[in-house]
């Protein structure tokens, strides 16, 4: 099971244990996914979100950046 660090406006921000580096978060909503690097905050891969949604997601990641990095650091990661 993946830990969900935050849920806001229907977006679930998740960090997966044993995931690959560099540090990133998976943001999921309505069967869509975007992976966002945590430092610097930028889109890694986008699967279905439009430009406006991605902008909102990047703001959420910025808001939770500290907690997301802390969560990432709690787990071993490949690479």
Secondary structure by P-SEA (a helix, b strand, c coil): ccccccccccbbbbbbccccccbbbbbbcccbbbbbbcccccccccccccaaaaaaaaaaaaaaaaaaaaaaaaccccc
